[in-house]
Amino acid sequence: MYISTEERPEDIKTDARQFGINFDELSGALRIPYILPSDDVEHEINQLLRGEDCDRVVLDSLSVLSMFYKDSGNTRMRLNNTINQLRKSDATVLVTAELGSQEGMLTREGVAEYIADGVIKMQGFALGESYLRSAQVVKMRRTQIDGDVLDVNINGNGLSVEKDEDF
């Protein structure tokens, strides 16, 4: 299940087709519900997951939810509640958040990196006419990580991640 708080399911499917991925061919194996941030978002997520047997759940994005909450204390509590609601699903959960612009903050709200079990920082760099993407495992609870910056390639063959000494 891919829970979107920003993009409509039709737009996500259109974007995926640009990379040769046709979600419609998955014949019901993937649900893409769209929810609006609200005071009842934890309940909405619970309703979406009720009765579902998902192997993986994506919530895109915590940054949109955090904009809805009024103060930083409330934001941390609400995002923690949302993450805990997702954890109850027994699925592998992936949550997205925008990168922070302030020094020392991985995410814009500065909260997600503390409540998540793992953090993978992904960035894009324009270099002349080329566009480079990178990924770095910054945190992974109960797992030793090396923190190397990895090269990410997306093309017609899918996505590949590999060590690149240029990074």
N, C-alpha and C positions, 0 to 999 in steps of 0.2 A: 504494500500500500504506500502510495506517495501522497502525503497530505500537503497541499499547497495553501499558503496564506496570501500569495501574491498573484500568481499566474493562473489563468483559467486552464482546465484540462486540455482543451482544444489547442491552446497555444503551446503547451508543453509537448504535446504529440507532434505538432508542426515543427517545433525546434528539433526534436529527436529525429524526425525524418531527414533532416539535413545531414545527419551522420549515418544514414542508412538504417535507422532503427524504426520499426513500425510496431508501435504498441498495440494497434488494433489486431495484429496477427496473434497476439498472446491469448486471445479468446477468453477473457475474463480472469486471467492469471494475475493481472495488475489492475488495481483500482486507483483512481486519481481523484479523490474528493477535494473540493475547494471549500475552505472555511474562512470566514471573516473573523478577525480578532474581536473578542467580546469578553464581557465579564464571566461568561460561562464556557470559555474555551476548553477547560479541563473536562467538563461534562460532555462537550461535543466530541472530543477525542475519545472519551470512554465509550460513547455511543457508536462511533465509527468502528472501534475495535471489538465491541461486544459481538460475540458469535463468530468472529473472523479467526481463521487459523493462518496467520501471516508468518512467513519465515523472516521477512524484513519489512521494516516500517521506516519511512523517511518523513521528517517534518521539515518543511522549507517555508519559513525560516523563523528562528527565534528572534531575530532582529526586528521583524515586523511585529511580533507579539510584544516585544519590549517597548516599542514606540507607543503602544496602546496603554501601557501601565504608567501611572502618574509619577511615582518617585522611585529612587534606586532601591530602597528597602523593600517596597512592594514588588518591584521588578524581580529581585532575586527570589523572593518567596514564591511568586507566581510561576516563574520559569522553573524553579525546583519542583513545584507541584506538577507542572506539565511534564517534565522529564520523568518523574516518578510514575505518573499515569501511563506513560509509554513503556516504562520498564515492566509494568504488570503484564504486558502482552506476551512475554516470553519470546519475543522476536528480537532479532538483531536490529537495533535502532540507530539510525543515522540522522543527525540534526544539523541543519546548516545555520550559519550566522555570518554576518558581514564582518570583514576585518576591521579592527579598530584603527583610528587615526592618531590616538594619543600614545605616547611612549609607555611601554610596559603593559599595554592592554591588547590582547589578541583579538577580542571582539569589540564591536562598537559599544555594547553595554557593559563590557568588562565583567560579566557574570558567568556566561556560558562555559568559559574555560575552567571554572572552578567546580561547577555542578556536573559536568560531563565526565565520563570514565576515560574517554580518549579525545584527543584533539589532533586533527590533521589540518595543517595550515596550507591552503592552496592559494597561489598567486599567479597573475599573468604579467608579463613584461613585454613591452613593445621594444623591438630592437631593429631599427631601420624599417624595412618592409616586412620583417618577420615578427611573429608573435610567439613568445615562449611561455610555457606554463610550468609551474613547479609545485611540488608537494613536499611537506616536511612533517613527520610525526613528532609533535611537540610533547605530547603526553599520552600515556597508555597505562592505566592502572594495572598493577600486578604483572607488568611485562617490561622487560628491559628493552630500551630503544637506543638507537645511535644518534638520532636527530639529524642525520644527513639530509641535505636538500636534494630531491630527486626530480628528474626530468619527466614531465607528463606529456604524452602525445595522444591526440585524438584525431583519428582519420577513418577512412572507409573500413578498416579492419577492426575498429573498436578503440579501446583505450589501452595504452601501455605506460608503465611506470618503470624507469630504470635509473641507475646511478649514472651521473654525468659529471665528470671532473670539472667541467666548465662552470658549473654552479658553485 
